[in-house]
Amino acid sequence: MPSGTILEALYAKLDAGMAVPVSSELRRQGDPTPAVVYEVTRMSPFLDSTGLTVDSGLLTVRLDCVADNANTAWTTALGALAAIDGNWTQSGWKFQLTGAEMAQSRAAPDDGQADAERICTLTAEFQFMEGS
């Protein structure tokens, strides 16, 4: 049985694999840049033959990599991809990265400061399942 939720497992993997602050959904005020803000945009559990959900499925995650300039935002996104790439197990869940894409934008989540930040968005798709 997994020792945590899928969301806890994702956070633990990103936080351990990144040398920058990682937060879910909203960037914490005062966090330095670069930083990673992620959110799960889709979770599709698989169903068994009776129509009940099982502990496996597909997961799509959006990671906004925020930095002071475009090059650092892109480098941060590449670092995030390296942190979640391949097959890995975290907190009792097994993950396999099945797809990823990156796009850069001039728009960035506002942290209330008077600076011009840049963002590179990494969209990652995983297959997940319960495992040890």
N, C-alpha and C positions, 0 to 999 in steps of 0.2 A: 504494500500500500504506500502511495506517495507520502512523504513527510510534510509536504506543503502544497499550495495551489500552483497551478500553471503560471499564474502571474508572479508569484513569489519566486518560482524557479527562474523565470525570465529575468527578473530584476537581479537575482543573485549572480547569474551568469554574466550579465552586462556589467554589473558593479565590480565583479572580480576581474573582468577582462579589460576594463577601461581605466586609463589614468586620469580621467576627467570626471566631474560630477555627473551622476545619472539620476534622473527623476522620472516619475510617471505622470503623464498628462500635463502638468504645469511645471515650469522651471521655478525652482525655489528662489525667492528674492535674495539677492546678495551672492548667489552662486557665480563664481568667476567663469569666464569663457576661456577655452571652449567648454561646452557642456552638451549632454545628450538628454533629450526629452522624448520619451516613447509612449505610445499608446497602442493597445490592441484594437484593431479596426474591424476584425472579423474572427469569429471562432465558430467552426462548423464541426460539431462532434459526429462521429460515425454512429450508425444505428445497427443493432443486431437484427436477427431475422424476425423478431417480434415487434420491432419498432422502438425498442428502448435504447437509450444512449449507452455507449460503452466508453471506457476511459481511453479514447483515442480519437483523432480527428485532424482537422486542418486549422492553422492559426496564421493570421496576417497581422504584422506589426509594422507601425510607422515610427521611424526614429528620426527626429529632427535634430540635426547636429549643428549647433549654434556656435559661431565664432566671430571674432572681430574683423576677419577678412575672408574672402571667398576661398583662397587656397587652404587656409586652416580649416574651414568648414568641410571642404572636400576631404582633406586628410583625416579629419575626425570621423567622417562617414566611412572611409576605408578602414580605419581602426575598429569601428563598431562592427563592420562586416567580418573582419578577421576574428573578433571576439565571439561571434555567433555562428561562424562557418562550420560546415561539416556535420557530423553526428556527435551528439554529446548528451550526457545525462546530468541532471541537476535536481536535487531535492525529490528524488523518486520518480522523475519524469524523463523520458527519452525524447530527444528532438532530432529532427533531420531537416537541415535547410534545403528546400526544394526550389527556391527561386528568390532572386533579389534584383532590385533596380534602384538607381540613384538619379536624382534630379536636383539641380541647384536653382535657388530663387533669391531675389533681393528682399523679399518679405521675411520677417523673422518674428518669433513670438516676443512681444514687448515685455521687458522686465521692469519698466518704469524708470529706466535710466536714460539720460540724454546722450546716447551713443548710437552709432549706426552698425548694427550687427548683420551678419549674413548667415544663410542657412543652406545646408545640403540635406535633402530628405532621402533616407534609405528606407525602402519598403521591402520587407523580408517575409517570405512565406515558409512555413514549417509544417511538417507532419509531426504530430506528437502522439505519445502513448504512455500509459503507465508502465513503469519498469524500475529496476533497481540500479 
